[in-house]
Amino acid sequence: MHCQHQTGTAITADDLPLRNSFAQLPPAFYTRLIPTPLPAPYFVAASGPAAALVGLDVRELENDDFLALFSGNRVAARSEPLAAVYSGHQFGVWAGQLGDGRAILLGDLATANGPMELQLKGSGKTPYSRMGDGRAVLRSSIREFLCSEAMAALGIPTTRALVLTGSNQPVIRETIETASVVTRMSPSFVRFGSFEHWHSRNKPDELRVLADYVIDNFYPELGTGPERYAKLLREVTQRTAQLIAQWQAVGFMHGVMNTDNMSILGLTLDYGPFGFMEAFDPDHICNHTDSHGRYSYANQPPVGHWNCYALANALLPLIGKVEDAQQALDVYQPAFTKKIDELLHAKLGLATNEEGDRELLDETFKLMQDNHADFTLFFRRLGALQVDAPEHDAPLRDLFIDRAGFDAWAVRYRERLRREHSVDTVRREHMMRTNPKYILRNYLAQVAIERAQNDDFSEVRKLLSVLEHPYDDQPENDAYAALPPDWASHLEVSCSS
């Protein structure tokens, strides 16, 4: 049972060439422990693109030795498994110590683009589990597995998902469900909350050790001088702003933007009660637990900024001057504005910038909101609009109840396209590469989950294959791009998701 690693040498699953740079930090940063075995594990799915990143052959990942490794039933010879400690703000309130309550880091594999850590999520209790059981359920693991890979295919920075395994072991949530483990990948799982932990405990030495580790391993271009910490804050702030602009542009809602769920590398991290916008509503709350709407779609950009302030506060002992920290934070709004403006121009097929574009964008979203137009379908169908043929607008126009309102908007939009001499075929090609046809709608995930709960994993794998190519037309898979059925509006996801 072999896989072909990137070096070209055949290796077995229990002898992966793992190292663990995080394990070289002082013992206070983690607890070493082995995963809790998963009884009678079974293979659910694996991601080919994720496997390729770490030089593994996806076809081999369901073999018994890999199944054991990625279910927590075997520890690779070179692995130094551990659970990391961190703290954080949850829903804007300081929550104190948190940590990897159900995740265990196995180590990292060398890749052409640097190390990639492998982490088992749902692998049993750790010292940071608090009142939890350390397990993940099949339902939530399928959602994380699919969305991690869907976001990567959309071109949005994210942690990855390599393998999904399951077991008939019962796990109690709102109902009795079954256990699952998802193997996640990321260059690092260090979070904003990792820094908040040491700042809250008044441990400047540990704070510095962690900051130096992150800079040396992931931001070496920031140099070695004392100003490196302000530079780190600036870089993370900019990456965070750009990431959230990308979320907004595809209608993605994270659902739990706590500081312990914010990646120090600017990646989308921890997929829980996420959602993709369907009927457009900027105040939409995808997380049923979020009763005050802190993490609504419209609030994601300011919450991202707030989280960067929390990181700045944690790094202040290293940065030294409040003014330097504030200067680093000041890049957030310009970075977000520039990125979202660039993305929205691309979504509308606009190749140039005009003074009145902001008004056009505002009118577009107002029209979508008033008509509850489907976010993804609107932008995808907009790519087929012909400047001189409004008689062919029906597929797009049918998304709107107020047809006269759409027609008036379309006149203004066409005038804007004519001013930049837009060519239909060229614009359409660009817009098809910008506006996805396929996203992970909640109802699609739910169908896959329900089949998987009845031991049929084919829909998980099929949905993964569709989402791996979100911009391709895939006419044979048109059903996956359709408006959601009526029953989908009753689906709710919460923090248990």
VEXMI-691396 format. One record per residue (C-alpha): residue number from 1; chain; x, y, z. Coordinates in nm, 4 decimals. Layout:
<rs>
R num cadena     east    north       up
R NUM      A        X        Y        Z
...
</rs>
This chain:
<rs>
R num cadena     east    north       up
R   1      A   0.0000   0.0000   0.0000
R   2      A   0.1969   0.2884  -0.1280
R   3      A   0.1601   0.6480  -0.2239
R   4      A   0.3917   0.8397  -0.4471
R   5      A   0.5411   1.1255  -0.2505
R   6      A   0.6692   1.4369  -0.4224
R   7      A   1.0277   1.3132  -0.3944
R   8      A   0.9293   1.0159  -0.6093
R   9      A   0.9961   0.7602  -0.3337
R  10      A   0.7280   0.5112  -0.2369
R  11      A   0.6215   0.5412   0.1262
R  12      A   0.3689   0.3716   0.3508
R  13      A   0.1094   0.5642   0.5453
R  14      A   0.2653   0.4943   0.8846
R  15      A   0.5999   0.6272   0.7667
R  16      A   0.5046   0.9608   0.6114
R  17      A   0.8045   1.1996   0.6157
R  18      A   0.6421   1.4159   0.8810
R  19      A   0.8112   1.6802   1.0871
R  20      A   0.6468   1.9113   1.3371
R  21      A   0.7892   2.2617   1.3599
R  22      A   0.5219   2.3668   1.6091
R  23      A   0.6381   2.0886   1.8417
R  24      A   0.9759   2.2641   1.8649
R  25      A   0.8140   2.5489   2.0573
R  26      A   0.8279   2.5359   2.4384
R  27      A   0.5926   2.2833   2.6056
R  28      A   0.3590   2.5590   2.7331
R  29      A   0.2278   2.6050   2.3774
R  30      A   0.0674   2.2616   2.3484
R  31      A  -0.0007   1.9240   2.5026
R  32      A   0.1457   1.6160   2.3428
R  33      A  -0.1078   1.3350   2.3114
R  34      A  -0.2188   1.0696   2.0698
R  35      A  -0.5602   1.0695   1.9004
R  36      A  -0.8420   0.8606   2.0441
R  37      A  -0.9020   0.5667   1.8096
R  38      A  -1.2218   0.5713   1.6063
R  39      A  -1.4024   0.2354   1.6284
R  40      A  -1.4363   0.0514   1.2966
R  41      A  -1.3582   0.3519   1.0774
R  42      A  -1.4732   0.3700   0.7180
R  43      A  -1.3665   0.5862   0.4248
R  44      A  -1.6058   0.8578   0.3084
R  45      A  -1.4123   1.0733   0.0605
R  46      A  -1.0769   1.2283  -0.0257
R  47      A  -0.9763   1.5350  -0.2237
R  48      A  -0.7525   1.4814  -0.5231
R  49      A  -0.6338   1.8438  -0.5436
R  50      A  -0.5530   1.8490  -0.1699
R  51      A  -0.3684   1.5180  -0.1949
R  52      A  -0.1639   1.6501  -0.4864
R  53      A  -0.0506   1.9457  -0.2753
R  54      A   0.1320   1.7105  -0.0380
R  55      A   0.2441   1.4601  -0.2997
R  56      A  -0.0041   1.1868  -0.2101
R  57      A  -0.1955   0.9653  -0.4493
R  58      A  -0.5650   1.0142  -0.3746
R  59      A  -0.6414   0.6628  -0.4982
R  60      A  -0.4405   0.5152  -0.2117
R  61      A  -0.5967   0.7158   0.0689
R  62      A  -0.8780   0.4678   0.1334
R  63      A  -0.6362   0.1808   0.1938
R  64      A  -0.6379   0.0353   0.5420
R  65      A  -0.3112   0.1901   0.6584
R  66      A  -0.4102   0.5426   0.5527
R  67      A  -0.7612   0.4892   0.6862
R  68      A  -0.6117   0.4032   1.0240
R  69      A  -0.3798   0.7045   1.0168
R  70      A  -0.6480   0.9546   0.9210
R  71      A  -0.8990   0.8151   1.1720
R  72      A  -0.6583   0.8503   1.4627
R  73      A  -0.6073   0.4755   1.4974
R  74      A  -0.2390   0.4798   1.4065
R  75      A   0.0393   0.7286   1.4708
R  76      A   0.2988   0.7654   1.1964
R  77      A   0.6525   0.6876   1.3049
R  78      A   0.7767   1.0458   1.2660
R  79      A   0.4651   1.2166   1.3962
R  80      A   0.4708   1.4237   1.7140
R  81      A   0.0971   1.4690   1.7692
R  82      A  -0.0182   1.7583   1.9833
R  83      A  -0.3086   1.9856   2.0676
R  84      A  -0.2330   2.3590   2.0773
R  85      A  -0.3524   2.6102   2.3351
R  86      A  -0.5069   2.9458   2.2459
R  87      A  -0.7700   3.1863   2.3757
R  88      A  -1.0048   3.4315   2.2087
R  89      A  -1.3062   3.6565   2.1856
R  90      A  -1.6296   3.4758   2.1032
R  91      A  -1.9172   3.6888   1.9756
R  92      A  -1.7231   3.9926   2.0944
R  93      A  -1.6826   3.8672   2.4532
R  94      A  -1.3567   3.7503   2.6030
R  95      A  -1.3837   3.3732   2.6449
R  96      A  -1.0479   3.3010   2.8085
R  97      A  -0.8546   2.9834   2.7373
R  98      A  -0.9807   2.7697   2.4517
R  99      A  -0.7469   2.5529   2.2460
R 100      A  -0.7690   2.2487   2.0215
R 101      A  -1.0632   2.0838   2.1934
R 102      A  -1.1165   1.8216   1.9246
R 103      A  -0.8198   1.8624   1.6914
R 104      A  -0.4753   1.7052   1.6988
R 105      A  -0.1849   1.8204   1.4853
R 106      A   0.0062   1.5269   1.3374
R 107      A   0.2918   1.7279   1.1888
R 108      A   0.3740   1.8752   0.8503
R 109      A   0.4815   1.7488   0.5108
R 110      A   0.7256   1.9297   0.2864
R 111      A   0.5793   2.0617  -0.0378
R 112      A   0.7043   2.2738  -0.3253
R 113      A   0.5376   2.5744  -0.1583
R 114      A   0.6589   2.5096   0.1937
R 115      A   0.5400   2.2875   0.4789
R 116      A   0.1754   2.1806   0.5033
R 117      A   0.0459   2.0708   0.8422
R 118      A  -0.1919   1.7767   0.8784
R 119      A  -0.4489   1.7972   1.1552
R 120      A  -0.7198   1.5529   1.2607
R 121      A  -1.0455   1.7256   1.3567
R 122      A  -1.2770   1.5102   1.5662
R 123      A  -0.9992   1.2903   1.7013
R 124      A  -1.1060   1.2805   2.0677
R 125      A  -1.0726   1.4688   2.3931
R 126      A  -0.7778   1.6950   2.4690
R 127      A  -0.6960   1.9048   2.7778
R 128      A  -0.8732   2.1918   2.5976
R 129      A  -1.2035   2.0120   2.5324
R 130      A  -1.3707   2.1763   2.8324
R 131      A  -1.7145   2.0102   2.8512
R 132      A  -1.6916   1.8668   2.4996
R 133      A  -1.6423   1.5087   2.3865
R 134      A  -1.3646   1.5893   2.1393
R 135      A  -1.5562   1.4369   1.8537
R 136      A  -1.6958   1.5763   1.5290
R 137      A  -2.0108   1.4366   1.3699
R 138      A  -2.0495   1.3183   1.0134
R 139      A  -2.2898   1.6044   0.9321
R 140      A  -2.0517   1.8864   1.0256
R 141      A  -1.7464   1.7054   0.8912
R 142      A  -1.9052   1.6674   0.5471
R 143      A  -1.9839   2.0393   0.5464
R 144      A  -1.6269   2.1336   0.6390
R 145      A  -1.4724   1.8875   0.3966
R 146      A  -1.6806   2.0079   0.1021
R 147      A  -1.6565   2.3789   0.1773
R 148      A  -1.2802   2.3767   0.2326
R 149      A  -1.2295   2.2344  -0.1138
R 150      A  -1.5056   2.4452  -0.2705
R 151      A  -1.3448   2.7649  -0.1412
R 152      A  -1.0038   2.6591  -0.2691
R 153      A  -1.1534   2.5956  -0.6133
R 154      A  -1.3098   2.9430  -0.6029
R 155      A  -0.9591   3.0827  -0.5515
R 156      A  -1.0218   3.1989  -0.1943
R 157      A  -0.7442   3.1455   0.0645
R 158      A  -0.8464   2.8598   0.2923
R 159      A  -0.7361   2.5636   0.4950
R 160      A  -0.7786   2.2443   0.2968
R 161      A  -0.9470   1.9095   0.3576
R 162      A  -0.7629   1.5937   0.2599
R 163      A  -0.9646   1.2962   0.3822
R 164      A  -1.2996   1.2344   0.5486
R 165      A  -1.3560   0.9203   0.7541
R 166      A  -1.6493   0.8042   0.9634
R 167      A  -1.7569   0.5534   1.2247
R 168      A  -2.0837   0.4252   1.3667
R 169      A  -1.9744   0.5398   1.7114
R 170      A  -2.2684   0.7410   1.8546
R 171      A  -2.2124   1.1080   1.9365
R 172      A  -2.4711   1.3158   2.1201
R 173      A  -2.5545   1.6595   1.9821
R 174      A  -2.9144   1.7844   1.9495
R 175      A  -2.9816   1.4245   1.8495
R 176      A  -2.7672   1.1122   1.8456
R 177      A  -2.5352   1.1258   1.5449
R 178      A  -2.2245   0.9353   1.4379
R 179      A  -1.8575   1.0236   1.4667
R 180      A  -1.6317   1.1448   1.1891
R 181      A  -1.2797   1.2773   1.1438
R 182      A  -1.1744   1.5255   0.8772
R 183      A  -0.8038   1.5607   0.8022
R 184      A  -0.7370   1.9303   0.7527
R 185      A  -0.4313   2.0876   0.5962
R 186      A  -0.2784   2.4308   0.6369
R 187      A   0.0712   2.5798   0.6410
R 188      A  -0.0198   2.6753   0.9997
R 189      A  -0.3216   2.6670   1.2291
R 190      A  -0.1982   2.9588   1.4438
R 191      A  -0.4823   3.2035   1.5121
R 192      A  -0.5318   3.5568   1.6379
R 193      A  -0.6358   3.3908   1.9630
R 194      A  -0.2964   3.2205   1.9905
R 195      A  -0.1459   3.5653   2.0526
R 196      A  -0.4333   3.6823   2.2694
R 197      A  -0.3678   3.3844   2.4967
R 198      A  -0.0182   3.4952   2.5962
R 199      A  -0.1067   3.8636   2.6145
R 200      A  -0.3991   3.7906   2.8465
R 201      A  -0.1645   3.5990   3.0756
R 202      A   0.0951   3.8738   3.0711
R 203      A   0.3560   3.6428   2.9209
R 204      A   0.5630   3.8686   2.6919
R 205      A   0.8384   3.6096   2.6447
R 206      A   0.5972   3.3475   2.5127
R 207      A   0.4285   3.6151   2.3011
R 208      A   0.7628   3.6977   2.1418
R 209      A   0.8495   3.3300   2.0862
R 210      A   0.5206   3.2776   1.9016
R 211      A   0.5554   3.5938   1.6935
R 212      A   0.9129   3.5033   1.5991
R 213      A   0.8020   3.1512   1.5047
R 214      A   0.5283   3.2846   1.2759
R 215      A   0.7532   3.5451   1.1156
R 216      A   1.0522   3.3163   1.0670
R 217      A   0.8406   3.0382   0.9144
R 218      A   0.5739   3.2278   0.7207
R 219      A   0.6767   3.5934   0.6871
R 220      A   1.0584   3.5872   0.6586
R 221      A   1.0448   3.8944   0.4331
R 222      A   0.9579   4.1024   0.7420
R 223      A   1.3201   4.0911   0.8554
R 224      A   1.4773   4.0576   1.1982
R 225      A   1.4605   4.4046   1.3528
R 226      A   1.2239   4.5204   1.6289
R 227      A   0.9899   4.6745   1.3712
R 228      A   0.9051   4.3238   1.2450
R 229      A   0.6105   4.2951   1.4852
R 230      A   0.4351   4.6045   1.3538
R 231      A   0.5061   4.4761   1.0029
R 232      A   0.3473   4.1439   1.0990
R 233      A   0.0330   4.3202   1.2180
R 234      A   0.0200   4.5244   0.8999
R 235      A   0.0575   4.2189   0.6764
R 236      A  -0.2022   4.0135   0.8645
R 237      A  -0.4424   4.3082   0.8661
R 238      A  -0.4068   4.3507   0.4918
R 239      A  -0.4512   3.9803   0.4220
R 240      A  -0.7586   3.9683   0.6440
R 241      A  -0.9169   4.2664   0.4666
R 242      A  -0.8538   4.1120   0.1264
R 243      A  -0.9849   3.7729   0.2392
R 244      A  -1.3121   3.9172   0.3624
R 245      A  -1.3524   4.1131   0.0385
R 246      A  -1.3268   3.7785  -0.1408
R 247      A  -1.5887   3.6309   0.0916
R 248      A  -1.8255   3.9179   0.0172
R 249      A  -1.7736   3.8857  -0.3565
R 250      A  -1.8945   3.5245  -0.3660
R 251      A  -2.1607   3.5736  -0.0977
R 252      A  -1.9812   3.3542   0.1568
R 253      A  -2.0746   3.3947   0.5231
R 254      A  -1.8460   3.2411   0.7832
R 255      A  -2.0969   3.2413   1.0664
R 256      A  -1.8513   3.2464   1.3600
R 257      A  -1.5834   3.5112   1.3093
R 258      A  -1.4456   3.4762   1.6602
R 259      A  -1.0805   3.5727   1.7059
R 260      A  -0.9942   3.2079   1.7697
R 261      A  -1.1283   3.1330   1.4200
R 262      A  -0.9100   3.3937   1.2454
R 263      A  -0.5975   3.2642   1.0732
R 264      A  -0.2676   3.4467   1.1211
R 265      A  -0.2018   3.3647   0.7539
R 266      A  -0.5231   3.5222   0.6260
R 267      A  -0.6908   3.1899   0.5433
R 268      A  -1.0532   3.0913   0.5842
R 269      A  -1.0413   2.8796   0.9000
R 270      A  -1.2934   2.6628   1.0895
R 271      A  -1.6030   2.5884   0.8849
R 272      A  -1.8997   2.5637   1.1188
R 273      A  -2.2356   2.7329   1.0509
R 274      A  -2.1252   2.8856   0.7211
R 275      A  -2.3524   2.9673   0.4301
R 276      A  -2.3501   3.1068   0.0784
R 277      A  -2.5888   3.3903  -0.0013
R 278      A  -2.8915   3.2832  -0.2029
R 279      A  -3.1826   3.5325  -0.2033
R 280      A  -2.9797   3.8498  -0.1555
R 281      A  -3.0168   4.0141   0.1844
R 282      A  -2.7181   4.2030   0.3275
R 283      A  -2.8530   4.1459   0.6808
R 284      A  -2.8729   3.7697   0.6346
R 285      A  -2.7485   3.5697   0.9346
R 286      A  -2.6353   3.2214   0.8385
R 287      A  -2.5751   3.1065   1.1993
R 288      A  -2.8976   3.0286   1.3876
R 289      A  -2.7040   3.0664   1.7155
R 290      A  -2.6092   3.4276   1.6309
R 291      A  -2.9230   3.5852   1.7779
R 292      A  -2.7921   3.9434   1.7547
R 293      A  -2.6586   3.9158   1.3993
R 294      A  -2.3013   4.0021   1.4902
R 295      A  -2.1749   3.7879   1.2043
R 296      A  -2.4281   3.8799   0.9371
R 297      A  -2.3094   3.9171   0.5788
R 298      A  -2.2990   4.2978   0.6016
R 299      A  -2.1116   4.2878   0.9329
R 300      A  -1.8253   4.0680   0.8154
R 301      A  -1.6005   4.3540   0.6960
R 302      A  -1.6255   4.5613   1.0191
R 303      A  -1.5945   4.2486   1.2359
R 304      A  -1.2777   4.1569   1.0464
R 305      A  -1.1431   4.5019   1.1338
R 306      A  -1.2458   4.4567   1.4992
R 307      A  -1.0631   4.1246   1.5106
R 308      A  -0.7484   4.2896   1.3782
R 309      A  -0.7752   4.5429   1.6617
R 310      A  -0.7881   4.2501   1.9063
R 311      A  -0.4723   4.1099   1.7466
R 312      A  -0.3076   4.4523   1.7642
R 313      A  -0.3857   4.4745   2.1332
R 314      A  -0.2247   4.1347   2.1874
R 315      A   0.0872   4.2316   1.9898
R 316      A   0.1232   4.5755   2.1485
R 317      A   0.3864   4.4654   2.4054
R 318      A   0.6068   4.3659   2.1112
R 319      A   0.5201   4.6584   1.8834
R 320      A   0.5791   4.9106   2.1605
R 321      A   0.4042   5.2231   2.0376
R 322      A   0.0287   5.2524   2.0019
R 323      A   0.0866   5.4813   1.7031
R 324      A   0.2792   5.2068   1.5208
R 325      A   0.0018   4.9560   1.5873
R 326      A  -0.2609   5.2032   1.4694
R 327      A  -0.0635   5.2745   1.1534
R 328      A  -0.0552   4.9024   1.0786
R 329      A  -0.4317   4.8755   1.1368
R 330      A  -0.4973   5.1706   0.9087
R 331      A  -0.4280   4.9537   0.6032
R 332      A  -0.7483   4.7546   0.6624
R 333      A  -1.0092   4.9829   0.5133
R 334      A  -0.8107   5.0866   0.2036
R 335      A  -0.7122   4.7225   0.1398
R 336      A  -1.0715   4.6037   0.1733
R 337      A  -1.2109   4.8866  -0.0408
R 338      A  -0.9559   4.8345  -0.3157
R 339      A  -1.0091   4.4587  -0.3269
R 340      A  -1.3900   4.4643  -0.3161
R 341      A  -1.4005   4.7367  -0.5799
R 342      A  -1.1757   4.5311  -0.8058
R 343      A  -1.3826   4.2162  -0.7502
R 344      A  -1.7200   4.3848  -0.8026
R 345      A  -1.6032   4.5527  -1.1231
R 346      A  -1.4971   4.2094  -1.2460
R 347      A  -1.8296   4.0567  -1.1414
R 348      A  -2.0143   4.3197  -1.3444
R 349      A  -1.7795   4.2745  -1.6389
R 350      A  -1.6454   4.6283  -1.6168
R 351      A  -1.2916   4.6658  -1.7490
R 352      A  -1.2521   5.0343  -1.6601
R 353      A  -1.3333   5.2627  -1.3675
R 354      A  -1.5730   5.5543  -1.3841
R 355      A  -1.6762   5.8088  -1.1244
R 356      A  -2.0378   5.6879  -1.1182
R 357      A  -1.9562   5.3193  -1.0715
R 358      A  -2.0269   5.3227  -0.6989
R 359      A  -2.3822   5.4390  -0.7683
R 360      A  -2.4258   5.1617  -1.0260
R 361      A  -2.3008   4.9020  -0.7785
R 362      A  -2.5317   5.0340  -0.5085
R 363      A  -2.8271   5.0272  -0.7491
R 364      A  -2.7413   4.6700  -0.8451
R 365      A  -2.7420   4.5417  -0.4890
R 366      A  -3.0517   4.7450  -0.3996
R 367      A  -3.2371   4.5882  -0.6925
R 368      A  -3.1201   4.2416  -0.5882
R 369      A  -3.2236   4.3028  -0.2282
R 370      A  -3.5679   4.4387  -0.3166
R 371      A  -3.6351   4.1359  -0.5382
R 372      A  -3.4576   3.8707  -0.3295
R 373      A  -3.2624   3.7787  -0.6410
R 374      A  -3.0332   3.4786  -0.6127
R 375      A  -2.6797   3.6112  -0.5654
R 376      A  -2.4896   3.3465  -0.7608
R 377      A  -2.7391   3.3049  -1.0445
R 378      A  -2.7689   3.6804  -1.0981
R 379      A  -2.3994   3.7366  -1.1588
R 380      A  -2.3589   3.4166  -1.3589
R 381      A  -2.6488   3.4968  -1.5912
R 382      A  -2.5382   3.8583  -1.6174
R 383      A  -2.2386   3.7339  -1.8137
R 384      A  -2.4701   3.6268  -2.0960
R 385      A  -2.6277   3.9714  -2.1345
R 386      A  -2.5877   4.1172  -2.4836
R 387      A  -2.5427   4.4919  -2.5060
R 388      A  -2.7665   4.5345  -2.8113
R 389      A  -3.0149   4.2511  -2.7541
R 390      A  -3.2378   4.3131  -2.4497
R 391      A  -3.4900   4.0732  -2.6040
R 392      A  -3.2595   3.7904  -2.4837
R 393      A  -3.2621   3.9029  -2.1187
R 394      A  -3.5312   3.6550  -2.0065
R 395      A  -3.3148   3.4123  -1.8018
R 396      A  -3.1678   3.7072  -1.6073
R 397      A  -3.4863   3.9127  -1.5970
R 398      A  -3.6830   3.6182  -1.4579
R 399      A  -3.4844   3.6425  -1.1331
R 400      A  -3.6718   3.9669  -1.0552
R 401      A  -4.0296   4.0205  -0.9466
R 402      A  -4.0099   4.3878  -1.0445
R 403      A  -3.9481   4.3446  -1.4174
R 404      A  -3.9807   4.7182  -1.4859
R 405      A  -3.7213   4.7889  -1.2179
R 406      A  -3.4859   4.5397  -1.3785
R 407      A  -3.5426   4.6895  -1.7225
R 408      A  -3.4593   5.0394  -1.5975
R 409      A  -3.1438   4.9102  -1.4313
R 410      A  -3.0450   4.7175  -1.7446
R 411      A  -3.0677   5.0378  -1.9531
R 412      A  -2.8194   5.2089  -1.7213
R 413      A  -2.5943   4.9022  -1.7168
R 414      A  -2.5904   4.8812  -2.0958
R 415      A  -2.5074   5.2510  -2.1226
R 416      A  -2.2114   5.1903  -1.8907
R 417      A  -2.0917   4.8973  -2.1039
R 418      A  -2.1189   5.0997  -2.4229
R 419      A  -1.9077   5.3800  -2.2780
R 420      A  -1.6154   5.1412  -2.2437
R 421      A  -1.6898   4.9766  -2.5800
R 422      A  -1.7456   4.6412  -2.4125
R 423      A  -1.7468   4.3415  -2.6465
R 424      A  -2.0040   4.0770  -2.5517
R 425      A  -1.7878   3.7716  -2.6231
R 426      A  -1.4802   3.9074  -2.4433
R 427      A  -1.6803   4.0286  -2.1440
R 428      A  -1.8669   3.6998  -2.1172
R 429      A  -1.5423   3.5023  -2.1130
R 430      A  -1.4047   3.7146  -1.8277
R 431      A  -1.7300   3.7025  -1.6317
R 432      A  -1.7564   3.3241  -1.6585
R 433      A  -1.4123   3.3011  -1.4952
R 434      A  -1.5163   3.5483  -1.2253
R 435      A  -1.8715   3.4473  -1.1342
R 436      A  -1.9067   3.0826  -1.0301
R 437      A  -2.1909   2.8668  -1.1532
R 438      A  -2.1592   2.6209  -0.8638
R 439      A  -2.1407   2.6985  -0.4922
R 440      A  -2.2000   2.4810  -0.1873
R 441      A  -2.5630   2.5635  -0.1233
R 442      A  -2.6918   2.4394   0.2127
R 443      A  -2.9531   2.2178   0.0543
R 444      A  -2.6952   2.0450  -0.1659
R 445      A  -2.4852   1.9723   0.1422
R 446      A  -2.7964   1.8504   0.3236
R 447      A  -2.8827   1.6034   0.0473
R 448      A  -2.5277   1.4662   0.0569
R 449      A  -2.5378   1.4463   0.4377
R 450      A  -2.8665   1.2586   0.4506
R 451      A  -2.7464   1.0031   0.1978
R 452      A  -2.4178   0.9620   0.3848
R 453      A  -2.6066   0.9048   0.7081
R 454      A  -2.7645   0.6100   0.5238
R 455      A  -2.4214   0.4779   0.4221
R 456      A  -2.4337   0.6189   0.0689
R 457      A  -2.1300   0.8427   0.0163
R 458      A  -2.1699   0.8790  -0.3578
R 459      A  -2.3344   1.2211  -0.3335
R 460      A  -2.0530   1.3599  -0.1159
R 461      A  -1.8053   1.2533  -0.3822
R 462      A  -2.0215   1.3739  -0.6697
R 463      A  -2.0758   1.7139  -0.5087
R 464      A  -1.7020   1.7429  -0.4435
R 465      A  -1.6275   1.6746  -0.8098
R 466      A  -1.8765   1.9434  -0.9197
R 467      A  -1.7439   2.2016  -0.6730
R 468      A  -1.3841   2.1409  -0.7795
R 469      A  -1.4710   2.3203  -1.1076
R 470      A  -1.7092   2.6001  -1.0017
R 471      A  -1.6487   2.8205  -1.3062
R 472      A  -1.6904   2.5469  -1.5690
R 473      A  -2.0262   2.5176  -1.7404
R 474      A  -2.0674   2.1421  -1.6720
R 475      A  -2.4047   2.1193  -1.8553
R 476      A  -2.4533   1.7632  -1.7310
R 477      A  -2.4575   1.9056  -1.3754
R 478      A  -2.7003   2.1946  -1.4302
R 479      A  -2.9217   2.0647  -1.1488
R 480      A  -2.6499   2.1635  -0.9004
R 481      A  -2.6766   2.5266  -1.0152
R 482      A  -3.0540   2.5556  -0.9947
R 483      A  -3.2540   2.7786  -0.7623
R 484      A  -3.2933   2.6078  -0.4243
R 485      A  -3.6183   2.4176  -0.3651
R 486      A  -3.8786   2.5599  -0.1270
R 487      A  -3.7821   2.3229   0.1556
R 488      A  -3.4283   2.4650   0.1553
R 489      A  -3.5511   2.7904   0.3102
R 490      A  -3.6264   2.6001   0.6314
R 491      A  -3.2730   2.4687   0.6767
R 492      A  -3.0880   2.6110   0.9765
R 493      A  -2.7256   2.5737   1.0757
R 494      A  -2.5874   2.6605   1.4169
R 495      A  -2.2627   2.6399   1.6126
R 496      A  -2.3181   2.2645   1.6432
R 497      A  -2.2839   2.2456   1.2655
</rs>
